[in-house]
């Protein structure tokens, strides 16, 4: 059913553009343009016609999709025949096709290339889609039919996937409020509409302020430490803003910023860091403190209405973690060793500062800069030595794709003739072992002001045997685009991110389920990061590294001693990395474990964050949270009370990496086992049962502790 489309209120969408010449637009009998969402796509695998889609197409497509889906749901709910698996659950899965299609395109594109006109559409649609979700899930006649089948599911001749579909629908409707009184349903509808509006406003504020907060530099001398190409990029960015002769350093959505590594000018480093940390909390039109306070209050109130002590308890009940106690224990176990490790790292950095004859205390804006100095002193290399060997498309095609070929037998062919929504996007056909077309893959790697921060995967078309559909999947990164004619050279972190996001793509490619409800990454949030984190291991696997780590000018492979240094520093700076991550996770849980009367007002939001970190033993001024709550987009767009998921899934990931190593690594039989036992199953089987089926036992935490440098010293 279109529950997915109706419920997914993603944060941004884009003005479609094409990298190719636009196709001829179809016309109706009156000579008017046909809305591309009113006809089936003629492109391979139903890929959206980005060349035909215009801003004005979305609203009418949503209108028609909502109308059609409402009529379909009423027909299912009011069917005079006795409820059956076919006329309830299959019918729901078959419903809302147009709404699914426009929602997938709209909410995926909104993240990648937005504009004012489309933001206005999103603002208008967010509460309407929330209301539509409530219309479906709070329909008493429909729920009665779902419950009737649920009550006798053990007596019916259902396959395991069919039985799980019945159970998951029932759970979804109950958790959505289907068993509430009519009066409470009305309260719930009002809260859901306002929550949708607040989520939209939050993400719009984050994107607007990250663009408005770009740091303007007057003189080239202030940029000592940056490469000539980076300085030229900053000059070009200034020119685009009408600031000829100046330099603009754009911000990423994280607290830390890439220029802090290289910039020698400490005053400029401080200005960048403080500007980054102040986003959303310094007054003005983009201040998010009021949004945070109201959102947290509404989520807490809604949780109470649904019978839970707080929002985190509501969210975690449907994850593999199950309880707030389990998450709190995990975070509490990891925080002390991570902080202790970070303090040891801070001492080494302070020592480096003093060895240089400087007389200041280490601050947040110094950490990345002096970390590179310590790395160079201890290991005789710095990150800048790696970049010439990490040209972006070589990493993708001879690294990421190479590993997928060796492990799973996949092959890739670029399609330059298919339309895209931005000229920077590349499209690849993905072929399976037998030569059949498995999926389409879109690689959208470059940062731009119309694109939200971070890295992510999304699906334009999801696999299902019910519809005989194959996936169309995109990966998004935010790599700064160099000046024209210059190569794009990645940091090692960006290389790892590319492998990570492709792990999500593989989860979507290999989906082999009947019902769209279970397709691909439709698994608990604290499990979904597991396959993607496993895929990171191949970035440093010798055979893979040898394939892609070649000098972009000479073609020479990365020297063996440099490779050895990369591997030797895998736990370097992990105290910082783990602490900044845990700090954000702790803030997420602290806010979402409040009752309505405990939620701070707008003026108290930042103090609450600080106090929460202090109480958890994670407040280190030199190590701010990876995201402060006022620009913490994860927890306002699907990862609310769920940012812990990365470390939770990393327990599985680290344990699974040990399995691959124990069984010979990059072998086809290992890939086949991982694909068949886990990746292909989507959400059709309980997540932890899938892991045990793959590994043969539950995961052990020791590999994670060793990886993160958290073992006792």
C-alpha positions as semicolon CSV with decimal commas, in nm:
position;residue;x (nm);y (nm);z (nm)
1;X;0,000;0,000;0,000
2;X;0,100;0,361;-0,020
3;X;0,146;0,390;0,355
4;X;0,511;0,447;0,286
5;X;0,453;0,733;0,047
6;X;0,186;0,897;0,260
7;X;0,390;0,876;0,577
8;X;0,733;0,972;0,453
9;X;0,763;1,345;0,511
10;X;1,119;1,383;0,391
11;X;1,283;1,720;0,431
12;X;1,376;1,858;0,089
13;X;1,319;1,821;-0,281
14;X;1,462;1,949;-0,602
15;X;1,390;2,140;-0,916
16;X;1,453;1,872;-1,177
17;X;1,716;1,946;-1,437
18;X;1,854;1,734;-1,716
19;X;2,206;1,642;-1,811
20;X;2,078;1,551;-2,157
21;X;1,867;1,713;-2,423
22;X;1,503;1,710;-2,309
23;X;1,279;1,448;-2,458
24;X;0,974;1,549;-2,656
25;X;0,690;1,602;-2,410
26;X;0,371;1,400;-2,463
27;X;0,057;1,597;-2,537
28;X;-0,305;1,517;-2,467
29;X;-0,585;1,541;-2,722
30;X;-0,623;1,915;-2,658
31;X;-0,258;1,986;-2,729
32;X;-0,176;2,053;-2,364
33;X;0,131;1,913;-2,191
34;X;0,067;1,589;-2,006
35;X;0,182;1,578;-1,647
36;X;0,461;1,314;-1,639
37;X;0,304;1,165;-1,327
38;X;-0,021;1,101;-1,517
39;X;0,147;0,854;-1,753
40;X;0,385;0,565;-1,699
41;X;0,754;0,633;-1,742
42;X;0,896;0,502;-2,069
43;X;1,251;0,495;-1,930
44;X;1,427;0,176;-1,818
45;X;1,288;0,029;-1,494
46;X;1,041;0,315;-1,459
47;X;1,310;0,574;-1,387
48;X;1,146;0,917;-1,349
49;X;1,138;1,141;-1,656
50;X;1,353;1,412;-1,498
51;X;1,368;1,589;-1,834
52;X;0,989;1,633;-1,841
53;X;0,911;1,702;-1,476
54;X;0,859;2,068;-1,389
55;X;0,779;2,244;-1,064
56;X;0,413;2,292;-1,150
57;X;0,358;1,918;-1,205
58;X;0,391;1,820;-0,840
59;X;0,080;1,974;-0,686
60;X;-0,168;1,834;-0,939
61;X;0,007;1,497;-0,921
62;X;-0,025;1,495;-0,544
63;X;-0,390;1,601;-0,571
64;X;-0,473;1,316;-0,805
65;X;-0,264;1,067;-0,609
66;X;-0,432;1,156;-0,280
67;X;-0,777;1,139;-0,434
68;X;-0,713;0,802;-0,594
69;X;-0,558;0,650;-0,286
70;X;-0,838;0,772;-0,060
71;X;-1,093;0,612;-0,291
72;X;-0,898;0,285;-0,299
73;X;-0,870;0,272;0,079
74;X;-1,243;0,340;0,120
75;X;-1,317;0,056;-0,119
76;X;-1,095;-0,183;0,080
77;X;-1,240;-0,070;0,412
78;X;-1,602;-0,095;0,299
79;X;-1,575;-0,416;0,098
80;X;-1,890;-0,618;0,176
81;X;-1,702;-0,946;0,133
82;X;-1,552;-1,114;0,438
83;X;-1,196;-0,993;0,503
84;X;-0,919;-1,205;0,353
85;X;-0,548;-1,173;0,302
86;X;-0,610;-1,089;-0,064
87;X;-0,884;-0,829;-0,027
88;X;-0,718;-0,650;0,265
89;X;-0,340;-0,683;0,262
90;X;-0,270;-0,745;-0,105
91;X;-0,525;-0,477;-0,190
92;X;-0,348;-0,231;0,040
93;X;-0,012;-0,311;-0,118
94;X;-0,164;-0,255;-0,462
95;X;-0,318;0,079;-0,368
96;X;-0,173;0,426;-0,401
97;X;0,053;0,361;-0,698
98;X;0,045;0,717;-0,828
99;X;0,092;0,864;-0,481
100;X;0,389;0,632;-0,429
101;X;0,545;0,747;-0,755
102;X;0,507;1,120;-0,709
103;X;0,607;1,100;-0,341
104;X;0,922;0,902;-0,414
105;X;1,032;1,146;-0,684
106;X;0,927;1,457;-0,495
107;X;1,078;1,377;-0,158
108;X;1,395;1,229;-0,298
109;X;1,459;1,525;-0,525
110;X;1,380;1,777;-0,254
111;X;1,701;1,675;-0,077
112;X;1,918;1,719;-0,383
113;X;1,837;2,044;-0,566
114;X;1,566;2,257;-0,407
115;X;1,439;2,607;-0,486
116;X;1,190;2,856;-0,341
117;X;0,896;2,746;-0,555
118;X;0,935;2,384;-0,461
119;X;0,989;2,468;-0,095
120;X;0,651;2,639;-0,103
121;X;0,496;2,320;-0,238
122;X;0,662;2,118;0,035
123;X;0,534;2,352;0,303
124;X;0,183;2,313;0,164
125;X;0,198;1,935;0,126
126;X;0,358;1,831;0,455
127;X;0,046;1,868;0,675
128;X;-0,179;1,734;0,400
129;X;0,024;1,417;0,366
130;X;0,028;1,378;0,744
131;X;-0,350;1,412;0,743
132;X;-0,376;1,155;0,465
133;X;-0,165;0,908;0,662
134;X;-0,401;0,956;0,956
135;X;-0,702;0,916;0,727
136;X;-0,573;0,571;0,635
137;X;-0,433;0,447;0,964
138;X;-0,713;0,580;1,184
139;X;-0,990;0,439;0,963
140;X;-1,192;0,217;1,201
141;X;-1,351;0,003;0,929
142;X;-1,015;-0,066;0,769
143;X;-0,852;-0,151;1,101
144;X;-1,138;-0,387;1,187
145;X;-1,066;-0,585;0,871
146;X;-0,691;-0,588;0,945
147;X;-0,758;-0,704;1,299
148;X;-0,995;-0,976;1,184
149;X;-0,722;-1,141;0,975
150;X;-0,457;-1,073;1,239
151;X;-0,662;-1,260;1,498
152;X;-0,676;-1,580;1,291
153;X;-0,342;-1,555;1,110
154;X;-0,218;-1,879;1,263
155;X;-0,512;-2,066;1,113
156;X;-0,463;-1,940;0,759
157;X;-0,248;-2,092;0,488
158;X;-0,001;-1,805;0,473
159;X;0,362;-1,806;0,368
160;X;0,612;-1,666;0,621
161;X;0,631;-1,339;0,428
162;X;0,251;-1,312;0,413
163;X;0,215;-1,376;0,784
164;X;0,478;-1,115;0,862
165;X;0,295;-0,868;0,636
166;X;-0,023;-0,918;0,842
167;X;0,167;-0,871;1,166
168;X;0,355;-0,564;1,050
169;X;0,043;-0,392;0,919
170;X;-0,134;-0,460;1,248
171;X;0,159;-0,322;1,446
172;X;0,184;-0,016;1,224
173;X;-0,184;0,068;1,264
174;X;-0,185;0,013;1,641
175;X;0,125;0,229;1,686
176;X;-0,038;0,495;1,466
177;X;-0,334;0,519;1,706
178;X;-0,595;0,292;1,548
179;X;-0,717;0,177;1,892
180;X;-0,763;0,527;2,036
181;X;-1,100;0,684;2,106
182;X;-1,239;0,923;1,845
183;X;-1,162;1,220;2,069
184;X;-0,800;1,110;2,109
185;X;-0,773;1,046;1,736
186;X;-0,869;1,407;1,676
187;X;-0,596;1,523;1,914
188;X;-0,352;1,295;1,738
189;X;-0,443;1,431;1,395
190;X;-0,378;1,786;1,509
191;X;-0,042;1,693;1,660
192;X;0,068;1,500;1,352
193;X;-0,015;1,792;1,123
194;X;0,182;2,036;1,337
195;X;0,476;1,794;1,368
196;X;0,487;1,769;0,989
197;X;0,490;2,148;0,956
198;X;0,765;2,182;1,216
199;X;0,981;1,919;1,049
200;X;0,957;2,106;0,721
201;X;1,038;2,439;0,885
202;X;1,336;2,290;1,068
203;X;1,496;2,148;0,754
204;X;1,430;2,465;0,556
205;X;1,595;2,670;0,830
206;X;1,897;2,438;0,839
207;X;1,955;2,458;0,463
208;X;1,895;2,833;0,447
209;X;2,127;2,908;0,737
210;X;2,408;2,679;0,626
211;X;2,412;2,876;0,301
212;X;2,376;3,215;0,473
213;X;2,651;3,128;0,722
214;X;2,923;3,064;0,466
215;X;3,235;3,238;0,593
216;X;3,358;3,532;0,382
217;X;3,734;3,593;0,379
218;X;3,880;3,920;0,254
219;X;4,239;3,829;0,169
220;X;4,414;3,530;0,018
221;X;4,682;3,549;0,289
222;X;4,425;3,438;0,544
223;X;4,388;3,108;0,356
224;X;4,744;2,985;0,398
225;X;4,735;2,608;0,430
226;X;4,465;2,550;0,170
227;X;4,569;2,421;-0,172
228;X;4,558;2,644;-0,479
229;X;4,256;2,450;-0,605
230;X;4,071;2,496;-0,274
231;X;4,148;2,869;-0,278
232;X;4,024;2,897;-0,636
233;X;3,704;2,716;-0,538
234;X;3,657;2,967;-0,255
235;X;3,715;3,254;-0,499
236;X;3,463;3,110;-0,744
237;X;3,209;3,071;-0,464
238;X;3,257;3,437;-0,375
239;X;3,212;3,545;-0,735
240;X;2,886;3,349;-0,757
241;X;2,763;3,556;-0,461
242;X;2,872;3,885;-0,617
243;X;3,174;3,916;-0,388
244;X;3,448;3,950;-0,646
245;X;3,795;3,963;-0,495
246;X;3,688;3,783;-0,179
247;X;3,674;3,416;-0,079
248;X;3,380;3,214;0,052
249;X;3,416;2,899;0,261
250;X;3,078;2,717;0,262
251;X;2,978;2,514;0,566
252;X;2,879;2,149;0,587
253;X;2,599;2,043;0,818
254;X;2,834;1,885;1,073
255;X;2,987;2,081;1,361
256;X;3,340;2,031;1,229
257;X;3,436;2,183;0,895
258;X;3,696;2,057;0,642
259;X;3,905;2,380;0,619
260;X;3,988;2,348;0,991
261;X;4,235;2,074;0,903
262;X;4,461;2,286;0,685
263;X;4,411;2,652;0,774
264;X;4,710;2,804;0,955
265;X;4,516;3,116;1,056
266;X;4,386;3,036;1,405
267;X;4,154;3,338;1,418
268;X;3,987;3,223;1,094
269;X;3,962;2,868;1,224
270;X;3,787;3,002;1,533
271;X;3,546;3,210;1,325
272;X;3,453;2,909;1,113
273;X;3,403;2,679;1,413
274;X;3,200;2,930;1,615
275;X;2,985;3,015;1,314
276;X;2,919;2,646;1,262
277;X;2,828;2,578;1,625
278;X;2,598;2,881;1,651
279;X;2,369;2,782;1,365
280;X;2,003;2,776;1,458
281;X;2,059;2,932;1,800
282;X;2,158;3,294;1,751
283;X;1,827;3,462;1,674
284;X;1,697;3,574;1,339
285;X;1,473;3,409;1,085
286;X;1,655;3,073;1,089
287;X;1,663;3,024;1,467
288;X;1,549;2,668;1,536
289;X;1,530;2,675;1,916
290;X;1,157;2,736;1,917
291;X;1,103;2,464;1,659
292;X;1,308;2,220;1,868
293;X;1,115;2,298;2,186
294;X;0,775;2,269;2,024
295;X;0,866;1,952;1,830
296;X;1,001;1,779;2,140
297;X;0,694;1,876;2,337
298;X;0,455;1,747;2,072
299;X;0,644;1,421;2,031
300;X;0,637;1,367;2,408
301;X;0,267;1,448;2,425
302;X;0,188;1,216;2,136
303;X;0,384;0,933;2,300
304;X;0,182;0,972;2,618
305;X;-0,142;0,971;2,421
306;X;-0,034;0,642;2,260
307;X;0,049;0,488;2,598
308;X;0,426;0,534;2,620
309;X;0,631;0,715;2,886
310;X;0,820;0,919;2,625
311;X;0,892;0,946;2,255
312;X;1,212;0,739;2,273
313;X;1,021;0,451;2,434
314;X;0,767;0,470;2,152
315;X;1,034;0,467;1,880
316;X;1,259;0,201;2,032
317;X;0,982;-0,050;2,088
318;X;0,980;-0,108;1,712
319;X;1,360;-0,128;1,671
320;X;1,600;-0,411;1,748
321;X;1,706;-0,225;2,066
322;X;1,346;-0,251;2,199
323;X;1,389;-0,032;2,511
324;X;1,541;0,296;2,627
325;X;1,722;0,102;2,900
326;X;1,907;-0,103;2,639
327;X;2,016;0,207;2,446
328;X;2,109;0,397;2,761
329;X;2,322;0,107;2,880
330;X;2,505;0,079;2,548
331;X;2,577;0,453;2,537
332;X;2,683;0,454;2,903
333;X;2,919;0,161;2,844
334;X;3,089;0,330;2,550
335;X;3,106;0,690;2,672
336;X;3,370;0,662;2,951
337;X;3,634;0,480;2,744
338;X;3,566;0,705;2,444
339;X;3,603;1,021;2,653
340;X;3,915;0,884;2,820
341;X;4,059;0,814;2,476
342;X;3,967;1,165;2,360
343;X;4,138;1,315;2,664
344;X;4,457;1,123;2,582
345;X;4,438;1,254;2,227
346;X;4,381;1,608;2,357
347;X;4,693;1,580;2,571
348;X;4,896;1,479;2,266
349;X;4,757;1,773;2,071
350;X;4,832;2,015;2,354
351;X;5,186;1,881;2,366
352;X;5,220;1,947;1,993
353;X;5,095;2,303;2,040
354;X;5,355;2,363;2,310
355;X;5,634;2,197;2,109
356;X;5,567;2,456;1,839
357;X;5,623;2,729;2,098
358;X;5,256;2,831;2,111
359;X;5,092;2,950;2,432
360;X;4,722;2,868;2,414
361;X;4,489;2,596;2,534
362;X;4,351;2,348;2,281
363;X;4,005;2,449;2,154
364;X;3,755;2,289;1,920
365;X;3,888;2,491;1,625
366;X;4,239;2,355;1,687
367;X;4,158;1,984;1,706
368;X;4,153;1,889;1,337
369;X;4,452;2,111;1,256
370;X;4,678;1,968;1,524
371;X;4,553;1,616;1,473
372;X;4,711;1,626;1,128
373;X;5,035;1,755;1,277
374;X;5,040;1,471;1,531
375;X;4,956;1,219;1,259
376;X;5,246;1,344;1,051
377;X;5,483;1,332;1,349
378;X;5,378;0,984;1,463
379;X;5,326;0,815;1,128
380;X;5,527;1,036;0,892
381;X;5,236;1,119;0,667
382;X;4,929;1,339;0,652
383;X;4,594;1,311;0,477
384;X;4,702;1,539;0,193
385;X;4,944;1,271;0,072
386;X;4,653;1,036;0,004
387;X;4,432;1,261;-0,204
388;X;4,624;1,237;-0,535
389;X;4,544;0,864;-0,529
390;X;4,170;0,910;-0,472
391;X;4,020;1,056;-0,789
392;X;3,645;1,041;-0,742
393;X;3,532;0,844;-1,048
394;X;3,825;0,605;-1,023
395;X;3,728;0,536;-0,662
396;X;3,370;0,468;-0,769
397;X;3,432;0,260;-1,078
398;X;3,758;0,082;-0,991
399;X;3,701;0,066;-0,617
400;X;3,335;0,052;-0,518
401;X;3,218;-0,122;-0,837
402;X;3,527;-0,344;-0,844
403;X;3,452;-0,477;-0,495
404;X;3,088;-0,536;-0,589
405;X;3,202;-0,731;-0,893
406;X;3,443;-0,951;-0,701
407;X;3,204;-1,015;-0,415
408;X;2,869;-1,036;-0,592
409;X;2,945;-1,064;-0,964
410;X;2,784;-0,729;-1,050
411;X;2,888;-0,531;-1,358
412;X;2,815;-0,166;-1,439
413;X;2,760;0,028;-1,760
414;X;2,727;0,405;-1,763
415;X;2,424;0,547;-1,947
416;X;2,493;0,900;-2,070
417;X;2,166;0,913;-2,264
418;X;1,927;0,895;-1,967
419;X;1,794;1,225;-1,828
420;X;1,895;1,337;-1,479
421;X;1,781;1,617;-1,248
422;X;2,125;1,783;-1,245
423;X;2,418;1,775;-1,489
424;X;2,653;1,640;-1,221
425;X;2,454;1,318;-1,176
426;X;2,581;0,999;-1,345
427;X;2,360;0,698;-1,423
428;X;2,475;0,336;-1,438
429;X;2,301;0,016;-1,536
430;X;2,369;-0,262;-1,284
431;X;2,385;-0,615;-1,427
432;X;2,360;-0,933;-1,224
433;X;2,567;-1,249;-1,261
434;X;2,362;-1,387;-1,548
435;X;2,376;-1,064;-1,745
436;X;2,021;-0,951;-1,663
437;X;1,954;-0,588;-1,573
438;X;1,925;-0,577;-1,195
439;X;1,891;-0,203;-1,121
440;X;1,973;0,153;-1,218
441;X;2,215;0,347;-1,001
442;X;2,242;0,727;-0,985
443;X;2,563;0,877;-0,843
444;X;2,511;1,234;-0,719
445;X;2,841;1,321;-0,556
446;X;2,892;1,698;-0,554
447;X;2,785;1,958;-0,296
448;X;2,570;2,253;-0,400
449;X;2,373;2,520;-0,218
450;X;2,041;2,360;-0,316
451;X;2,136;2,024;-0,167
452;X;2,105;1,922;0,195
453;X;2,417;1,825;0,385
454;X;2,550;1,479;0,455
455;X;2,540;1,159;0,252
456;X;2,246;0,929;0,191
457;X;2,083;0,668;-0,031
458;X;1,728;0,679;-0,162
459;X;1,504;0,477;-0,392
460;X;1,301;0,611;-0,683
461;X;1,164;0,264;-0,759
462;X;1,165;-0,021;-0,506
463;X;1,188;-0,389;-0,592
464;X;0,883;-0,611;-0,555
465;X;0,761;-0,927;-0,721
466;X;0,403;-0,807;-0,675
467;X;0,462;-0,531;-0,930
468;X;0,750;-0,706;-1,110
469;X;0,960;-0,397;-1,048
470;X;1,337;-0,360;-1,015
471;X;1,515;-0,086;-0,818
472;X;1,620;0,261;-0,924
473;X;1,852;0,385;-0,650
474;X;2,061;0,695;-0,589
475;X;2,360;0,768;-0,367
476;X;2,429;1,126;-0,261
477;X;2,752;1,274;-0,127
478;X;2,858;1,634;-0,060
479;X;3,206;1,649;-0,210
480;X;3,320;2,005;-0,292
481;X;3,336;2,046;-0,668
482;X;3,677;2,170;-0,788
483;X;3,728;2,444;-1,048
484;X;3,656;2,345;-1,407
485;X;3,923;2,119;-1,549
486;X;4,059;2,018;-1,210
487;X;4,028;1,658;-1,084
488;X;3,809;1,578;-0,784
489;X;4,042;1,433;-0,524
490;X;3,880;1,277;-0,218
491;X;3,982;1,258;0,142
492;X;4,000;0,910;0,289
493;X;3,685;0,985;0,490
494;X;3,504;1,067;0,165
495;X;3,627;0,741;0,012
496;X;3,491;0,550;0,311
497;X;3,160;0,737;0,284
498;X;3,130;0,637;-0,082
499;X;3,173;0,270;0,009
500;X;2,928;0,313;0,298
501;X;2,648;0,462;0,091
502;X;2,696;0,198;-0,176
503;X;2,634;-0,061;0,096
504;X;2,286;0,087;0,128
505;X;2,249;0,071;-0,249
506;X;2,342;-0,299;-0,248
507;X;2,073;-0,358;0,013
508;X;1,826;-0,207;-0,234
509;X;1,968;-0,379;-0,545
510;X;1,950;-0,727;-0,394
511;X;1,603;-0,700;-0,248
512;X;1,403;-1,007;-0,348
513;X;1,064;-0,980;-0,178
514;X;0,707;-1,005;-0,296
515;X;0,557;-0,710;-0,110
516;X;0,685;-0,352;-0,141
517;X;0,635;-0,308;0,233
518;X;0,951;-0,516;0,290
519;X;1,167;-0,398;0,000
520;X;1,536;-0,321;0,038
521;X;1,619;-0,104;0,335
522;X;1,272;-0,136;0,493
523;X;1,425;-0,269;0,813
524;X;1,459;-0,122;1,165
525;X;1,666;0,196;1,174
526;X;1,917;0,042;1,411
527;X;1,973;-0,240;1,161
528;X;1,970;-0,048;0,833
529;X;2,321;0,092;0,885
530;X;2,470;-0,255;0,935
531;X;2,508;-0,363;0,567
532;X;2,639;-0,020;0,468
533;X;2,899;-0,024;0,745
534;X;3,010;-0,373;0,643
535;X;3,072;-0,246;0,290
536;X;3,324;0,006;0,426
537;X;3,567;-0,279;0,492
538;X;3,643;-0,315;0,121
539;X;3,786;0,039;0,101
540;X;4,109;-0,087;0,260
541;X;4,101;-0,447;0,140
542;X;4,435;-0,493;-0,040
543;X;4,295;-0,618;-0,371
544;X;4,040;-0,335;-0,385
545;X;4,279;-0,063;-0,270
546;X;4,530;-0,175;-0,533
547;X;4,261;-0,138;-0,800
548;X;4,151;0,218;-0,726
549;X;4,432;0,391;-0,529
550;X;4,633;0,510;-0,828
551;X;4,784;0,853;-0,884
552;X;4,545;1,063;-1,090
553;X;4,826;1,200;-1,308
554;X;5,080;0,918;-1,339
555;X;4,860;0,612;-1,289
556;X;5,115;0,479;-1,042
557;X;4,973;0,273;-0,755
558;X;4,983;0,410;-0,404
559;X;5,323;0,320;-0,256
560;X;5,322;0,025;-0,021
561;X;5,463;0,224;0,269
562;X;5,182;0,478;0,235
563;X;4,923;0,198;0,230
564;X;5,080;0,057;0,546
565;X;5,052;0,396;0,713
566;X;4,684;0,423;0,621
567;X;4,615;0,086;0,780
568;X;4,829;0,166;1,084
569;X;4,624;0,476;1,162
570;X;4,278;0,314;1,150
571;X;4,229;0,372;1,526
572;X;4,400;0,714;1,517
573;X;4,177;0,995;1,651
574;X;3,902;0,745;1,732
575;X;3,858;0,899;2,077
576;X;3,746;1,221;1,912
577;X;3,536;1,049;1,644
578;X;3,359;0,825;1,893
579;X;3,303;1,100;2,150
580;X;3,156;1,352;1,905
581;X;2,924;1,081;1,773
582;X;2,821;0,961;2,120
583;X;2,762;1,320;2,232
584;X;2,508;1,368;1,952
585;X;2,345;1,033;2,034
586;X;2,320;1,125;2,402
587;X;2,158;1,459;2,318
588;X;1,909;1,282;2,092
589;X;1,810;1,041;2,369
590;X;1,803;1,311;2,638
591;X;1,552;1,523;2,449
592;X;1,337;1,229;2,344
593;X;1,320;1,070;2,688
594;X;1,146;1,376;2,835
595;X;0,783;1,397;2,939
596;X;0,585;1,693;2,804
597;X;0,629;1,901;3,120
598;X;1,007;1,844;3,119
599;X;1,071;1,982;2,770
600;X;1,263;2,312;2,790
601;X;1,129;2,626;2,628
602;X;1,314;2,786;2,339
603;X;1,538;2,988;2,569
604;X;1,641;2,675;2,758
605;X;1,716;2,441;2,466
606;X;2,091;2,498;2,448
607;X;2,135;2,485;2,826
608;X;1,948;2,155;2,831
609;X;2,185;2,015;2,568
610;X;2,488;2,125;2,769
611;X;2,350;1,984;3,094
612;X;2,264;1,653;2,927
613;X;2,621;1,613;2,805
614;X;2,760;1,706;3,143
615;X;2,535;1,453;3,317
616;X;2,649;1,181;3,076
617;X;3,016;1,264;3,124
618;X;3,052;1,364;2,759
619;X;3,095;1,741;2,779
620;X;3,437;1,822;2,636
621;X;3,457;2,180;2,507
622;X;3,721;2,078;2,253
623;X;3,497;1,796;2,124
624;X;3,152;1,940;2,047
625;X;2,873;1,703;1,941
626;X;2,886;1,606;1,577
627;X;2,554;1,791;1,548
628;X;2,406;2,039;1,791
629;X;2,033;2,000;1,830
630;X;1,946;2,314;1,630
631;X;2,099;2,170;1,312
632;X;2,064;1,799;1,392
633;X;1,875;1,710;1,075
634;X;1,880;1,335;1,143
635;X;1,644;1,362;1,439
636;X;1,397;1,582;1,251
637;X;1,378;1,368;0,938
638;X;1,348;1,005;1,038
639;X;1,619;0,927;1,294
640;X;1,441;1,078;1,597
641;X;1,556;0,886;1,906
642;X;1,754;0,682;1,655
643;X;2,097;0,838;1,609
644;X;2,234;0,565;1,837
645;X;2,165;0,332;1,542
646;X;2,508;0,377;1,387
647;X;2,698;0,249;1,689
648;X;2,431;-0,014;1,758
649;X;2,462;-0,147;1,403
650;X;2,840;-0,122;1,421
651;X;2,842;-0,404;1,674
652;X;2,692;-0,624;1,402
653;X;2,917;-0,472;1,139
654;X;3,243;-0,529;1,326
655;X;3,142;-0,886;1,408
656;X;3,043;-0,950;1,045
657;X;3,375;-0,811;0,922
658;X;3,546;-1,071;1,140
659;X;3,335;-1,339;0,967
660;X;3,447;-1,221;0,623
661;X;3,810;-1,222;0,732
662;X;3,779;-1,568;0,889
663;X;3,630;-1,699;0,564
664;X;3,878;-1,560;0,315
665;X;3,745;-1,207;0,256
666;X;3,659;-1,092;-0,095
667;X;3,524;-1,421;-0,230
668;X;3,214;-1,480;-0,439
669;X;3,085;-1,748;-0,204
670;X;3,105;-1,502;0,086
671;X;2,914;-1,241;-0,110
672;X;2,656;-1,494;-0,216
673;X;2,602;-1,598;0,146
674;X;2,566;-1,238;0,266
675;X;2,330;-1,160;-0,021
676;X;2,113;-1,471;0,013
677;X;2,098;-1,487;0,393
678;X;2,051;-1,118;0,461
679;X;2,060;-0,851;0,190
680;X;1,792;-1,006;-0,030
681;X;1,540;-1,047;0,252
682;X;1,471;-0,680;0,325
683;X;1,226;-0,654;0,612
684;X;1,047;-0,980;0,536
685;X;1,218;-1,154;0,832
686;X;1,299;-1,027;1,179
687;X;1,627;-0,836;1,157
688;X;1,814;-1,017;1,433
689;X;1,697;-1,353;1,299
690;X;1,852;-1,250;0,969
691;X;2,180;-1,171;1,141
692;X;2,186;-1,505;1,322
693;X;2,106;-1,679;0,994
694;X;2,405;-1,510;0,834
695;X;2,653;-1,537;1,123
696;X;2,533;-1,854;1,293
697;X;2,517;-1,679;1,631
698;X;2,450;-1,343;1,797
699;X;2,706;-1,066;1,748
700;X;2,987;-1,006;1,995
701;X;3,090;-0,655;2,098
702;X;3,466;-0,712;2,127
703;X;3,548;-0,644;1,757
704;X;3,378;-0,304;1,783
705;X;3,573;-0,211;2,096
706;X;3,900;-0,302;1,927
707;X;3,811;-0,108;1,610
708;X;3,720;0,205;1,804
709;X;4,030;0,186;2,021
710;X;3,811;0,138;2,330
711;X;3,982;-0,170;2,474
712;X;4,129;-0,130;2,820
713;X;4,479;0,015;2,838
